[in-house]
């Protein structure tokens, strides 16, 4: 990298180089999808030599920065360059603009060359993975928080489970603000657990990240190693083959279904069992077999008088219905959760309407409640 170009860029911008700075050749982002540095650190990209390169750089930056984030474009090789801002022509050699305005459609407002640089000011402090890890480590330090310091892998188990369900609730409600917050709470659990492990000399966060990084590459040879697969089913079949090879290398005596967590909700567990079995060919050849099995299980439920047998037959029916969901590429757990939400919403309407009319639900007939239920459905469109 031409350090003279860097010096010229900051001189042109009339800025002192910050004590902490990421320097990157724009060409290094050609194959990137996200910025390869923490966004709460200032960065200077040099050599944005073409509009096409600039468009790709913009897309990469938008993966980490908001559209309104202000950046500075500068031609570091000329102190007299005439450039145009998005507001009009000015006798300037740099321009300040938002990421959303960067690289206009017709390309007439901005010029790019080997000496074009982009200065990206940092996001607010704390907007990086590293910053969060530092906060968690501080909380666990001798001068940190007494509650955080006394936590263990085991004591945090219930918190991890609660945060998982809160994430699912946010997804189900399609509340983007809640999703953003709950994903952060879940990430906190991962980092806190890893910090506890690091303090005990068990493993560190870099090993956790490296492990999943390598696993993703290893299990996606159709993306990273040129292996050809036939659609999603081919991906899943190859995935199961790779996992089996990994189990052999680890000399694990586990079966195909042993890796499914015992603590999974029953619907999710059933769907995962069925999916793994199907990947090695243990499945109905056609969906008709699944539908026939459901009809058979319904018949057996009707014929069951013994409570123990009835519970077993109902379990078989649930299992068969989960299989139908899998065939239809529907997540059974999510489908039932959505129905639960819908039922709660409609029943709340019935309850509120009854209260408005001054008539307790216990005093209402089934026909009256059914009428309110139908009203609730109509109001949902």
C-alpha positions as CSV (number, residue, x, y, z in Angstrom):
1,X,0.0,0.0,0.0
2,X,1.2,3.5,-0.9
3,X,1.6,5.2,2.5
4,X,2.1,8.5,0.7
5,X,-1.4,8.1,-0.7
6,X,-2.7,7.6,2.8
7,X,-0.9,10.7,4.1
8,X,-2.2,12.7,1.1
9,X,-5.7,11.5,1.8
10,X,-5.8,12.7,5.4
11,X,-4.0,15.9,4.4
12,X,-6.7,16.6,1.8
13,X,-9.4,15.8,4.4
14,X,-7.7,18.1,6.8
15,X,-7.9,15.3,9.4
16,X,-5.2,14.0,11.7
17,X,-4.8,10.2,11.2
18,X,-6.6,8.6,14.1
19,X,-4.6,6.6,16.6
20,X,-6.5,3.5,15.6
21,X,-7.1,3.0,11.9
22,X,-7.9,0.2,9.5
23,X,-6.1,0.5,6.1
24,X,-7.4,-1.6,3.3
25,X,-7.0,-1.8,-0.5
26,X,-10.4,-1.6,-2.0
27,X,-9.6,-4.6,-4.2
28,X,-9.3,-6.7,-1.0
29,X,-13.1,-6.4,-0.7
30,X,-13.8,-7.7,-4.2
31,X,-14.8,-11.1,-2.9
32,X,-16.1,-9.9,0.5
33,X,-19.7,-9.7,1.7
34,X,-19.1,-8.0,5.0
35,X,-16.4,-5.5,6.1
36,X,-13.4,-7.6,7.4
37,X,-12.9,-5.3,10.4
38,X,-14.8,-4.0,13.4
39,X,-17.1,-1.1,12.4
40,X,-16.4,0.9,15.5
41,X,-12.9,1.4,14.2
42,X,-12.3,4.1,11.5
43,X,-11.2,2.8,8.1
44,X,-9.6,4.1,5.0
45,X,-10.1,2.2,1.7
46,X,-7.7,3.1,-1.0
47,X,-7.7,2.5,-4.7
48,X,-11.4,2.6,-5.5
49,X,-10.6,2.6,-9.1
50,X,-13.9,2.2,-10.9
51,X,-17.6,2.7,-10.5
52,X,-18.2,-1.1,-10.5
53,X,-15.7,-1.5,-7.6
54,X,-17.3,1.4,-5.8
55,X,-20.7,-0.2,-6.1
56,X,-19.5,-3.5,-4.6
57,X,-17.7,-1.6,-1.8
58,X,-20.9,0.2,-1.0
59,X,-22.8,-3.1,-0.8
60,X,-20.2,-4.6,1.5
61,X,-20.3,-1.5,3.8
62,X,-24.1,-1.6,4.0
63,X,-23.8,-5.0,5.6
64,X,-22.4,-3.3,8.7
65,X,-23.3,0.4,8.5
66,X,-26.7,2.1,8.3
67,X,-27.6,3.7,5.0
68,X,-27.4,7.2,6.5
69,X,-23.8,6.7,7.7
70,X,-21.6,9.5,6.4
71,X,-18.4,8.7,4.5
72,X,-15.9,10.8,2.7
73,X,-14.6,10.3,-0.8
74,X,-11.3,11.9,-1.7
75,X,-8.9,11.9,-4.6
76,X,-5.7,11.8,-2.7
77,X,-3.5,12.6,-5.7
78,X,-4.8,16.0,-6.5
79,X,-5.4,19.0,-4.2
80,X,-7.2,20.9,-7.0
81,X,-9.6,18.2,-8.3
82,X,-13.1,19.5,-9.0
83,X,-15.7,17.1,-7.7
84,X,-19.4,17.4,-7.5
85,X,-21.3,16.7,-4.4
86,X,-24.9,15.5,-4.5
87,X,-25.9,19.1,-3.8
88,X,-24.0,20.7,-6.7
89,X,-20.6,21.5,-8.1
90,X,-18.0,22.8,-5.7
91,X,-14.3,23.6,-5.9
92,X,-13.3,20.8,-3.6
93,X,-11.2,17.7,-3.6
94,X,-13.4,15.5,-1.4
95,X,-17.1,15.0,-0.8
96,X,-19.1,14.0,2.2
97,X,-22.1,11.8,1.5
98,X,-24.2,9.1,3.0
99,X,-23.8,5.4,2.0
100,X,-27.2,5.5,0.4
101,X,-26.1,8.4,-1.9
102,X,-22.8,6.8,-2.7
103,X,-22.4,5.8,-6.4
104,X,-25.4,7.5,-8.1
105,X,-27.2,5.6,-10.9
106,X,-25.8,7.6,-13.8
107,X,-22.3,7.8,-12.3
108,X,-21.9,11.5,-13.3
109,X,-21.5,12.9,-9.9
110,X,-18.5,10.9,-8.8
111,X,-15.2,10.1,-10.5
112,X,-13.1,7.1,-9.5
113,X,-9.4,6.4,-10.1
114,X,-6.5,4.4,-8.5
115,X,-6.0,7.4,-6.2
116,X,-9.6,7.5,-5.0
117,X,-10.0,6.8,-1.3
118,X,-12.9,6.4,1.0
119,X,-12.7,7.3,4.7
120,X,-15.3,5.6,6.8
121,X,-15.7,7.2,10.2
122,X,-16.4,4.7,13.0
123,X,-19.8,3.7,14.4
124,X,-20.4,4.6,18.0
125,X,-18.3,2.8,20.6
126,X,-19.6,-0.7,21.3
127,X,-20.8,-1.5,17.8
128,X,-18.5,-4.5,17.3
129,X,-18.2,-8.1,18.5
130,X,-14.8,-7.2,20.1
131,X,-16.3,-4.4,22.1
132,X,-19.1,-6.7,23.5
133,X,-16.5,-9.3,24.4
134,X,-14.6,-6.7,26.3
135,X,-17.6,-5.5,28.2
136,X,-18.4,-9.1,29.2
137,X,-14.8,-9.7,30.3
138,X,-15.0,-6.5,32.4
139,X,-18.2,-7.7,34.1
140,X,-16.4,-10.9,35.0
141,X,-13.3,-9.2,36.2
142,X,-12.4,-8.6,39.9
143,X,-13.8,-5.1,39.7
144,X,-16.9,-6.2,37.7
145,X,-20.4,-7.2,38.7
146,X,-20.9,-9.6,41.6
147,X,-23.8,-11.4,39.8
148,X,-21.9,-11.9,36.6
149,X,-18.8,-13.1,38.5
150,X,-20.7,-15.9,40.2
151,X,-22.3,-17.4,37.1
152,X,-21.3,-20.8,35.8
153,X,-22.1,-22.8,32.7
154,X,-24.8,-24.6,34.6
155,X,-26.3,-21.5,36.3
156,X,-26.7,-19.8,32.9
157,X,-28.5,-22.8,31.3
158,X,-32.0,-21.6,32.1
159,X,-31.1,-18.1,30.9
160,X,-29.9,-19.4,27.6
161,X,-33.2,-21.4,27.2
162,X,-35.3,-18.4,28.1
163,X,-33.5,-16.2,25.6
164,X,-33.9,-18.8,22.9
165,X,-37.7,-18.8,23.4
166,X,-37.8,-15.0,23.5
167,X,-36.0,-14.9,20.2
168,X,-38.6,-17.3,18.8
169,X,-41.4,-15.2,20.1
170,X,-39.9,-12.1,18.5
171,X,-39.6,-13.9,15.1
172,X,-43.1,-15.2,15.4
173,X,-44.5,-11.8,16.1
174,X,-42.4,-10.4,13.2
175,X,-41.3,-7.5,15.5
176,X,-37.9,-6.4,14.0
177,X,-37.1,-4.2,17.0
178,X,-37.7,-7.1,19.4
179,X,-35.7,-9.4,17.1
180,X,-32.7,-7.0,17.2
181,X,-32.8,-6.8,21.0
182,X,-33.4,-10.6,21.6
183,X,-30.6,-11.6,19.2
184,X,-28.3,-9.4,21.2
185,X,-29.4,-11.0,24.5
186,X,-28.7,-14.4,22.9
187,X,-25.3,-13.3,21.7
188,X,-24.6,-12.2,25.3
189,X,-25.2,-15.7,26.5
190,X,-22.7,-17.1,24.0
191,X,-20.0,-14.7,24.9
192,X,-20.6,-15.0,28.6
193,X,-20.4,-18.7,28.5
194,X,-17.2,-18.5,26.4
195,X,-15.7,-16.0,28.9
196,X,-16.3,-18.4,31.7
197,X,-14.6,-21.1,29.7
198,X,-11.6,-18.8,29.0
199,X,-11.1,-18.0,32.6
200,X,-11.1,-21.7,33.4
201,X,-8.5,-22.4,30.7
202,X,-11.1,-24.5,28.7
203,X,-11.3,-22.6,25.4
204,X,-11.4,-19.0,24.1
205,X,-13.8,-17.2,21.9
206,X,-11.4,-17.3,18.9
207,X,-11.6,-21.1,19.1
208,X,-15.4,-21.0,19.1
209,X,-15.4,-18.8,16.1
210,X,-12.7,-20.7,14.2
211,X,-14.5,-24.0,14.8
212,X,-17.8,-22.8,13.3
213,X,-15.9,-21.0,10.5
214,X,-14.1,-24.2,9.5
215,X,-17.2,-26.3,9.9
216,X,-19.3,-24.1,7.6
217,X,-16.6,-24.4,4.9
218,X,-16.2,-28.1,5.4
219,X,-19.9,-28.8,5.2
220,X,-20.5,-26.6,2.1
221,X,-18.1,-28.1,-0.5
222,X,-20.7,-27.2,-3.1
223,X,-19.9,-23.5,-2.3
224,X,-16.2,-23.6,-1.4
225,X,-14.8,-26.7,-3.1
226,X,-16.6,-27.0,-6.4
227,X,-18.6,-30.1,-5.5
228,X,-21.8,-30.4,-7.5
229,X,-25.1,-31.2,-5.7
230,X,-28.7,-31.5,-7.0
231,X,-30.8,-28.8,-5.2
232,X,-31.6,-28.6,-1.5
233,X,-32.2,-32.3,-1.2
234,X,-28.7,-33.0,-2.6
235,X,-27.2,-30.4,-0.1
236,X,-28.9,-32.2,2.8
237,X,-27.9,-35.6,1.7
238,X,-24.3,-34.5,1.3
239,X,-24.4,-32.7,4.6
240,X,-25.5,-36.0,6.4
241,X,-22.7,-37.8,4.6
242,X,-20.1,-35.3,5.8
243,X,-21.4,-35.4,9.4
244,X,-21.1,-39.2,9.3
245,X,-17.5,-38.9,8.1
246,X,-16.8,-36.5,11.0
247,X,-18.3,-39.0,13.5
248,X,-16.1,-41.7,12.1
249,X,-13.0,-39.5,12.4
250,X,-13.9,-38.7,16.0
251,X,-14.4,-42.4,16.6
252,X,-17.8,-41.7,18.0
253,X,-20.1,-44.7,18.4
254,X,-23.2,-42.5,18.1
255,X,-26.1,-43.3,15.8
256,X,-27.6,-41.0,13.2
257,X,-30.2,-39.7,15.7
258,X,-28.0,-39.4,18.8
259,X,-26.9,-35.9,17.9
260,X,-30.4,-34.5,18.2
261,X,-30.7,-32.6,21.5
262,X,-32.9,-34.4,24.1
263,X,-34.1,-31.0,25.3
264,X,-35.6,-30.0,22.0
265,X,-39.4,-29.4,21.9
266,X,-41.2,-32.6,20.9
267,X,-42.3,-31.3,17.5
268,X,-38.9,-30.0,16.6
269,X,-37.3,-33.2,17.8
270,X,-39.7,-35.4,15.8
271,X,-39.1,-33.4,12.6
272,X,-35.3,-33.6,13.1
273,X,-35.5,-37.4,13.6
274,X,-37.5,-37.8,10.5
275,X,-35.4,-35.5,8.4
276,X,-32.2,-37.3,9.4
277,X,-33.7,-40.7,8.7
278,X,-35.0,-39.5,5.3
279,X,-31.6,-38.3,4.2
280,X,-30.4,-41.9,4.2
281,X,-33.5,-43.1,2.4
282,X,-35.7,-44.2,5.3
283,X,-38.8,-42.4,4.1
284,X,-42.1,-42.8,2.2
285,X,-41.5,-42.8,-1.6
286,X,-44.5,-40.6,-2.1
287,X,-46.5,-38.2,0.1
288,X,-49.5,-40.5,-0.4
289,X,-47.9,-42.9,2.1
290,X,-47.8,-40.1,4.7
291,X,-51.4,-39.2,4.2
292,X,-52.5,-42.8,4.5
293,X,-50.5,-43.1,7.7
294,X,-52.3,-40.1,9.1
295,X,-55.7,-41.6,8.3
296,X,-54.6,-44.9,9.9
297,X,-53.5,-43.1,13.1
298,X,-56.8,-41.2,13.3
299,X,-58.7,-44.5,13.0
300,X,-56.6,-46.0,15.7
301,X,-57.2,-43.0,18.0
302,X,-61.0,-43.4,17.5
303,X,-60.8,-47.1,18.4
304,X,-58.6,-46.6,21.5
305,X,-60.5,-46.8,24.8
306,X,-57.6,-47.5,27.2
307,X,-56.0,-44.2,28.4
308,X,-52.4,-45.6,28.0
309,X,-53.1,-46.8,24.5
310,X,-54.9,-43.6,23.6
311,X,-51.9,-41.5,24.6
312,X,-49.6,-43.7,22.5
313,X,-51.9,-43.5,19.5
314,X,-52.2,-39.7,19.8
315,X,-48.4,-39.5,19.9
316,X,-48.2,-41.6,16.7
317,X,-50.7,-39.2,15.1
318,X,-48.7,-36.2,16.1
319,X,-45.6,-37.9,14.7
320,X,-47.3,-38.6,11.4
321,X,-48.6,-35.0,11.2
322,X,-45.0,-33.7,11.8
323,X,-43.9,-36.0,8.9
324,X,-46.6,-34.3,6.7
325,X,-45.2,-30.9,7.7
326,X,-41.7,-32.1,6.7
327,X,-42.9,-33.3,3.3
328,X,-44.6,-29.9,2.8
329,X,-41.4,-28.1,3.9
330,X,-43.2,-26.5,6.9
331,X,-41.6,-26.2,10.3
332,X,-44.0,-28.0,12.6
333,X,-43.0,-26.2,15.7
334,X,-43.3,-22.8,14.1
335,X,-46.7,-23.7,12.5
336,X,-48.2,-24.7,15.8
337,X,-46.7,-21.7,17.5
338,X,-48.3,-19.4,14.9
339,X,-51.6,-21.2,15.5
340,X,-51.2,-20.7,19.3
341,X,-50.6,-17.0,18.7
342,X,-53.7,-16.8,16.4
343,X,-55.8,-18.6,19.0
344,X,-54.7,-16.3,21.8
345,X,-55.4,-13.2,19.7
346,X,-58.9,-14.3,18.7
347,X,-59.8,-15.5,22.2
348,X,-58.6,-12.2,23.6
349,X,-61.0,-10.5,21.2
350,X,-63.9,-12.7,22.5
351,X,-62.9,-12.0,26.1
352,X,-62.7,-8.2,25.5
353,X,-66.0,-8.1,23.6
354,X,-67.7,-10.0,26.4
355,X,-66.3,-7.6,28.9
356,X,-67.5,-4.6,26.8
357,X,-71.0,-6.1,26.8
358,X,-70.9,-6.6,30.5
359,X,-71.4,-10.3,30.3
360,X,-68.8,-12.7,31.8
361,X,-67.6,-15.5,29.6
362,X,-69.0,-18.1,32.1
363,X,-72.5,-16.6,31.5
364,X,-72.2,-16.8,27.7
365,X,-73.5,-19.7,25.7
366,X,-71.2,-21.5,23.3
367,X,-73.2,-20.1,20.4
368,X,-72.6,-16.5,21.6
369,X,-68.8,-17.1,22.0
370,X,-68.7,-18.8,18.6
371,X,-70.3,-15.7,17.1
372,X,-67.7,-13.4,18.7
373,X,-65.0,-15.8,17.4
374,X,-66.3,-15.5,13.9
375,X,-66.2,-11.7,14.3
376,X,-62.6,-11.9,15.3
377,X,-61.8,-13.9,12.2
378,X,-63.6,-11.4,10.0
379,X,-61.7,-8.5,11.5
380,X,-58.4,-10.2,10.7
381,X,-59.4,-10.2,7.0
